[in-house]
């Protein structure tokens, strides 16, 4: 068992073993993911379930991939909870971490919105649209409805690029401006728009695109 003050200095294998409770399983999973924790954490729970059939693992009966998915979701919820108590703009790293936890590794595009109150604290995280590998249709009317439904004072948009390239297209920039203008009509501020591509994120605000 790892002592709490030794966790930061532990190896990835030791941490994974602690989460799964089985070093042999941890070694197998890391080997199959070619040592990439990112690849491991973003696999579908049953994607490689056959690896553990010999260990008597059912689809969801102690499935180690489910355990990792659960750990990742708990981490995302912890970040979202913290952002519900403080100004999201003062915590850009936490916003990026939340978006990466929720969106990195997806094989299809999604468009999400962080709905914020007047103090820029997160009220809710909503996936509004889901698309294909390369595109998603986004409707400003639905975005405005979501903001009004949550009584949001501001929003942060995000969408992912499964291609792994975190560069905004011309269409991304046009859409962002259209959404910003639509929300301004109902007194909702657009604070940023992030693109998530694997472990990389791009901020429209930091690029001067808002």
N, C-alpha and C positions, 0 to 999 in steps of 0.2 A: 504493500500500500504506500502510495506517495504521500509524504508529509507536505502540508500546504505551502510551507516556506521553501520547498524544493521544486515546486511545480514549474516555475519559470525556467529553471536550469535542466529540467528533465528532457530526454530525447523524445522525438515524435513517437517512436515505438513505445516508450514507457508511458506516455500520455494516452496513446491509443489503447494500450493494454489495460490501463486503469479504467477507461471508459467502458471497454468491452468485457473486462474481467477475464480475459483469456489471451495470453501472449502469443500462442500459436496462431490463433485466428487473426490477431493484429499483424503478425508477420506475413501471413498469407495475403491479407488485404492490401498491405503496403506494397508487397511484391507485385501483385496483380495490377496495381495502379502505378507501377514503375516509380514508386517512391514519392509520387505527387499527392500531397494532402488535399490540394484543391480538387484534383480529379476524383479522389476518394470521397470527399464530402459532398460532391455534387452528382454522384451516381444515383440512379433510381434504386429504391430498396430491393427490388427483385431482379435487377439487371444481371447480377452475378450470383444469384442465390444457389446455383448448382455447385458452386465452389465449396459449400458447407453442407451438402446433403449427407456426406459421409459422417458428419458430426451430429446427425439427427436434428438439423435445424429445419423447422417447418417454414412456410412462407412468411408468417409473422410470429412464429413461436421462438422468440429469442434471436430473430434474424439480426445479425450485427449491422447490416446496412440500415435497418429501421432504427437501431439505437443511435447511429451516427446522424440520421436525419432528425431524430428527436433532439439530440444535443445541439444541432445547428439551429433548429427552430427555437429552442429555449434561449440560445444566445441572441437571436434576432428579437425575441420578445423582451428580453432584458434591456436591450438597447432602446427599443421602442418605448418601454416603460420609463427609462431615464429621460428620453427626449420629451416625454409627456410632462416632465417637471422642470425643464429648463429651456432656454432660448435655443432653438435649433441652429440659428445663424452663428451662435457663439460656440457651436459644437460641430463644425464641418466634418471632422473625422468620424464622429458618431453617425452622422447622416450617411456618409459614404459606406461605413461598415454595415449599417442596416440595409442599404440598397444592395450591397454585394451579397449579404447573407440571403436576401430574398430573391435576387435576380440572376446572379452569376451562375453560369452552368446551364441555364435553360436553353433548350434547343429550338425554341420558338420566340418570337418577339412578344413582349407585353408592354403595356403602357400603364404606369401607376401614378398615383398622386398622393402626396403627403398633405393632409388637411391640417392647417394650423390655426390656433386661436390668436387673439390680439397681442399676446405676449410671445408669439412665434413658437408656442409649445405644440407638440404633435397631438392632434385630436384623434386621427385615424390614418391608417395606411390602406389605400384601396386600389386593387387592380381593376381598372375600368375597361380595358380592351385587351384582347389576345389575338395574335395574328399568326403568320406563317414564319418560315425561316428568315425571310428577308423583309417583310413589311407588316404593318398593322394599320387598320383604318381607325382614325380617331375623330370623334364628333364633338365639336365645341359645345353644342347644346347639352350633351350628357355630362360634360365636365362641369359646366355651370350648375346643372341640377345637383351634382354631387356636392359642390361647394356650398350651395344654399341649404341643402339637406342637413349638412353638418354644422351650419352656421359658422363657416370658416371665415377668417379675416384675411388669410393668405394661403398660398399653396406652393409646393415644390413638386415639379414634374420629374419623372424619370422613365426612361425606356431602355431596353437592352439591345445590343447588337451581337447576336450569336456568332457572327463572323469573327469576333475578337478584336475588331478595329473600332476604337472609341472616338471616331471623328464624326462631327455632325454633317449630314448631307444638306443640300439646299432645301429639300423638302422638310427636313427637321427644323430648320431655321424659320421657314415660312409658317409652319404649323405653330411653332412657339409664339410667334408674333400674333397670329390669329387668336390663339387661346388667351394670350395676355390682354388683347383688346376686348375680347368677349367678357372676360372676368372683370375688367376695369369698369364695365357698364353696371356691374352690381357691387361695386366697391370691394372687390377681392383682389389683393395684390399677388402678383407672380414674382416670387423671390429667386427662383432658380429652376433650371432644367438640367438633369444629369443624364449622361449616357453611360451605361454600365456594359463593359466588354471584358468578360473574364475577371481578372484581378484589377483591371484598369477602370478608372472613372474620369469623365470629363464634365466640367461645370461650365454651362453657358455664361453664368455671371462672371466667372473668372476670366473667360475668354472675351468678355465685352460684347456678348451676343444678345444681351437683354436690354 
